[in-house]
Amino acid sequence: MRRVRGWRAWAVAAAAWATTACFRATFESARAPDNETHRIWIDEYFYGLIGSGEFDTRFFCEAPAVRIGVRQNAATVTLTVLTLGIYTPRVAEITCAAPSPRPGS
């Protein structure tokens, strides 16, 4: 009987893992060459229903951002499953444009 319970627990865990959605959204601007990339975690709760998911690229980039990507990875999906969806982090990648040269430099 114990073997059946263990099997069911693994089946429930596998189903929970399989029902979490992975996604990736990327926004790009071909205006300027890229310079550096920053990675931050965005904190959201209850499968993303609570939490704005907003961030200000000016905090990371002196020049405008040329690429912004928001996605989930293995670590964020694992945390979502372990917390039963209460904590649902996302990873944002912000790629900054190379700063333009200053006049007279």
N, C-alpha and C positions, 0 to 999 in steps of 0.2 A: 504494500500500500504506500509506503514512503517513496518508492521509486516513481510512482505515478504522480505524487504531489510535486516532486522535484522536476519532473518533466513538464508539468503544467506551469510551474513558476518560470521555467526557461521559455516556454511558449508565450506566456504573457509578456515577459521581458522582450522577446523577439518581436512580438506584435507591437509593443509600445515603440520600440526602436524603428520599426518599419513604417509606422504611421506618422512619424515626425517628418515634416517636409524640409528638404534642403532647397535653398534657392540662392541665386546670385543676380544682383542688379548692378550694372556698370554704366556709368555716364562718362563720355569722353569728349574732349575738345581737341581738335587737331591744330590749334592755333600756335602752340609753342612746344619746344622740346621739353621733356621732363627732367627734373633735377633730383628729387628725393621723394621717398615714399614713407608715409607714417601709417601705423596700424593701431587702431583703438578698438576697444570693446564697447558696444552700446548695450546698456542694461535695459531690458524690458521684462515684463512679468505677465503671467497668465497667457502664455502663447502669443505674446506681443500685443495683447489688448490694452495693457497699461504700460505707459512709457512713450515718450514722444519719438525717440529714435533720432532726434535732431542733434546736429553738431555744427560748429562754425569752422569752416575751413581756414578762415583768417587767423585762427589761433595757431595753425600749423604752417601756413604758407605765407611768405612775404609777397610773392607774386600769385596770380590766380591759379587755382587748381586745374590741372589738365585732365585728370581722371579721378573719379570717385566710384568705388565699388563697395557694395554691402553684401555680405554673404554669411552663410553658416559653414562651419567646418566640423570635423570629428569631435573636437573638444566642446564646442558650443552645443552640438546635438547631444553629446553625452550628458552635459549638465542639465539640459532640458529634460531628458529622460529620467535622470536621477532625482530631480526635484519635482517630477510629475507635472512639468509644464509651469510650475510656479515661477521659476527663473528661466527666462528665455533670452540668452545673450546673442548678439550678432557681432560680426567683425567688420569694421569699415577700414578700407584702404584708401588713403588720400595721397595722390601723387601731385606734387607741386611743379609748376613751371619754373624753368630757370629764370632767375631774376634778370630783368633787363639792365643793360649797362647804364650807369648814371652819366649824364652829360658832363663832359670835361674830364672823364676818368680815363 
